Amino acid sequence: MADAETRLVIFDCDGVLVDSEPISVTVLVKAMNDLNVPITEDEVYGRFLGRSLATVIETMKTEYNVHPGEAFLEQIRTDLYARFRTELKPIHGIADTIDALDIPCCVASSSQVERIRLSLTVTGLIDRLPNIFSASMVKNGKPAPDLFLHAAREMNIAPVNCVVIEDSPAGIEAAKAAGMTVFAFTGGSHANFAGYRDELDRLAPDATFDVMPDLIHLIKKHQRDGNDL
């Protein structure tokens, strides 16, 4: 591969920068159950991890004939944001890792910009990651490559020079489809749900790690190995 130097690190948000997935899944399952959609937390993890709320709503319509309105979205926002403000924590070691990378970084998440900003503000990361890209900015969310390609384009970096940090199957697929290197992070609190790691392994990310400071060494190794090719 010609010139594989890493010039941009693209972080997913939920489960990579902030340990939000258990909170998010609990809130989503309750909201869906309240509309008589019989879904469990394990099913939500398996089907919707890394995907946008629009995907969830479309599934509710097509598979369950449930058509959630604004009240459904407002309930999720209200419950989720209240819990984020009191419970949300950053992934251990993420701030020091970003500081040590000394490479431009940005965020590309399936969440709405408002939610991403709240997550990063509550956890003290917002000043380190001012460049935020949301699935709401592109036509197709993950697993389509649109969001990652949009982020790279806006940051003026070629896809081959981007490394994506993801925790979801949909995100890994999206990064691969974008022609980017992808490292799977499995250090979030949700990483032990049934079949999760097997699904990530099946997608063959370029590396898998579960302690965030290890990213520093993975990036350095990728720099060495990539430039030798």
Summary of the structure (lengths in Angstrom):
residues: 229
radius of gyration: 17.1
end to end distance: 5.6
largest distance: 55.8
contacts: 766
relative contact order: 0.19
helix: 51%
strand: 12%
